[in-house]
Amino acid sequence: MVILLSLSPEPGTMLWTSIAFLVVLGLLKKFAWKDILKALKDREEFIERSLKSAEEAKAQMSGLKADNEKLLAEARLEREQILKEAREVKEKIMSDAKLSATDESNRLINAARAEIEKEKNQALADIKKHVSELSIDIAEKVIRKELSDKTAQQALVDTYLNQSPAN
């Protein structure tokens, strides 16, 4: 069984469909057409503004990226400069410390030499004093022994008198 459907429209249906369409079209034109067109125009403007904003944001981002790269390069240069200055300060401090240590060691050596010289002179003075005391003691003992005799004393006095420059 084959059922044939007719696809040809009835003229009355076509008429009422056309009238309904025109009425709906008229109502839409009178009440909603301006709002629909306004909404479409607003939507189009919104999309246009969004695209412009996106382009501006993209331009700003590329500018920011360039600025960031510039700042990074400047920061690297500044870091290198700071490191260079730190190395120079370190070398100067080390040089000053070496120079100070050398000066201090020279001062200590000179002070030690002066102290040694002072101690040496003191020791020599003590030795001379001790030698002179020993010499006096020995001379005293020798003279006592020689002068214990009256004739030896007279002979010694005569010898000294003869040697004196007054004669």
C-alpha positions in Angstrom: 0.0 0.0 0.0 1.3 3.1 -1.1 -0.1 6.3 0.3 0.3 9.3 -1.9 0.6 12.5 -0.1 -0.1 15.5 -1.9 2.4 18.2 -1.6 0.5 20.9 -3.3 -0.9 23.4 -1.0 -4.5 24.4 -0.9 -5.2 27.9 -2.1 -7.2 28.8 1.1 -4.4 27.7 3.3 -2.0 29.7 1.3 -4.1 32.8 1.6 -4.6 32.5 5.4 -0.8 31.7 5.9 0.1 34.8 3.8 -2.3 37.0 5.8 -1.0 35.7 9.1 2.5 36.3 7.9 1.8 39.8 6.8 0.0 40.6 10.1 2.9 39.2 12.2 5.3 41.1 9.9 3.3 44.3 10.4 3.1 43.8 14.2 6.8 43.1 14.3 7.6 46.2 12.2 5.4 48.4 14.2 6.4 47.2 17.7 9.7 45.2 17.6 11.5 46.0 14.4 13.2 49.1 15.8 14.2 47.3 19.0 15.5 44.4 17.1 17.5 46.6 14.7 18.7 48.7 17.7 19.8 45.5 19.5 21.6 44.3 16.4 23.3 47.7 16.0 24.3 47.7 19.7 25.6 44.2 19.4 27.6 45.2 16.3 29.0 48.3 18.1 29.8 46.2 21.1 31.7 43.7 19.0 33.5 46.5 17.2 34.5 48.1 20.5 35.6 44.7 21.8 37.8 44.2 18.8 39.3 47.6 19.2 39.9 47.0 22.9 41.5 43.7 22.0 43.8 45.4 19.5 44.6 48.1 22.0 45.3 45.5 24.7 47.4 43.5 22.3 49.4 46.7 21.5 49.7 47.5 25.2 50.9 44.0 25.9 53.5 44.2 23.2 54.5 47.6 24.6 54.6 46.1 28.1 56.6 43.2 26.9 59.1 45.6 25.3 59.2 47.6 28.5 59.7 44.5 30.5 62.6 43.4 28.3 64.1 46.9 28.6 63.7 46.8 32.4 65.2 43.3 32.5 68.2 44.5 30.4 68.6 47.5 32.7 68.3 45.3 35.8 71.0 43.0 34.4 73.3 46.0 33.7 72.7 47.4 37.1 73.3 43.9 38.7 76.6 43.7 36.7 77.6 47.2 37.8 76.8 46.4 41.5 78.8 43.2 41.2 81.7 45.1 39.7 81.6 47.7 42.4 81.4 44.9 45.0 84.5 43.3 43.5 86.3 46.6 43.5 85.3 47.3 47.1 86.4 43.7 48.1 89.8 44.2 46.4 90.2 47.6 48.0 89.4 46.2 51.4 91.7 43.3 50.9 94.5 45.7 49.7 93.9 48.0 52.6 93.9 45.1 55.0 97.2 43.8 53.6 98.7 47.2 53.7 97.5 47.7 57.3 98.8 44.3 58.3 102.2 45.1 56.7 102.3 48.4 58.4 101.3 46.8 61.7 103.9 44.1 61.3 106.6 46.6 60.5 105.6 48.7 63.5 105.7 45.6 65.7 109.1 44.6 64.3 110.5 48.1 64.8 109.1 48.1 68.3 110.6 44.7 69.0 114.0 45.9 67.6 113.9 49.0 69.7 113.0 46.9 72.8 115.8 44.4 72.0 118.3 47.4 71.6 117.1 48.9 74.8 117.5 45.5 76.6 120.9 45.0 75.0 122.1 48.5 76.1 120.7 47.8 79.6 122.5 44.5 79.7 125.8 46.1 78.5 125.4 48.8 81.2 124.8 46.2 83.8 127.8 44.2 82.6 130.0 47.4 82.6 128.8 48.2 86.1 129.4 44.7 87.3 132.9 44.7 85.6 133.8 48.1 87.1 132.7 46.9 90.5 134.8 43.7 90.1 137.7 45.8 88.8 137.4 48.1 91.8 137.2 45.1 94.1 140.2 43.5 92.5 142.1 46.9 92.5 141.3 47.4 96.1 142.5 44.0 97.0 145.7 44.4 94.9 146.3 47.9 96.4 145.7 46.7 100.0 148.1 43.9 99.4 150.7 46.2 97.9 150.1 49.0 100.4 150.2 46.9 103.4 153.9 47.5 103.4 155.0 51.2 104.2 157.9 51.2 101.8 155.6 49.9 99.0 153.2 52.8 99.7 155.9 55.4 99.5 157.2 53.9 96.3 153.7 54.0 94.7 153.1 57.6 95.8 156.5 58.6 94.4 155.7 56.9 91.1 152.4 58.7 90.7 154.0 62.0 91.6 156.7 61.5 89.0 154.1 60.7 86.3 151.8 63.6 87.1 151.9 66.4 84.4 152.6 69.0 87.1 156.3 68.0 87.2 
